[in-house]
Amino acid sequence: MIEEETVNSVSSDELLARFILYKSHLRQDGTVKPDAFIPHPWPDLSVTRHLQLLEADLWMIGWTIARQTAKILHGRADFRAAIVQQHKLEVVAAPVPNNPNHANIANWPHDKPAQKAIAQELAASVGHALKSPSDMG
C-alpha cells in the first residue's frame, strides 16, 4: 500500500500522461502539437500520473475518458513533472472516480501567448505520442 503523502505530493521525476482526444493535436508524423497542452477554456490541465500503474491501466483510463467525453483516444503524451515545474506551474493530485492518479497542472498564466509558449516546450519534451492500442489501424 502506498502512503497517502506519496500519493498527494507529485515529485519532479514523476511521469505524467496527457491523453490525446483530438486528431488535430497530433502531426502527421505522430509528434504532439502544443494545442494538446493548452488548458483553455479551463484554468487547469488534466493529466494522469503513472504512479504504480501498468501500461494497460493507463490505456484503460484513457479509453474511459474518451468514452465519457464521446471522443476518440488517439494517443498519449508522456512527460516528466519537472518540465511543468520549471515554468512555475504546479502538478496537484486531484483523484476522481475511476482515476485515483488524476492530477491537474495549475497556476497557468492568464494570457494566451504565455500559455502557448509553455505548451510548445511541453510538446517538444514529449516528441512522439504513444499511439492508442485501439487506434493501430
Secondary structure, DSSP 4 states (H G I P E B T S, - for coil): ---HHHHHS--TT-EEEEEE--GGGB-TTSBBPGGGG--TTSSSEEEEE-TT--HHHHHHHHHHHHHHTT----EEEEEEHHHHHTTT-EEEE--BTTBTTEEEEE---SSHHHHHHHHHHHHHHH-BPEEPGGG--
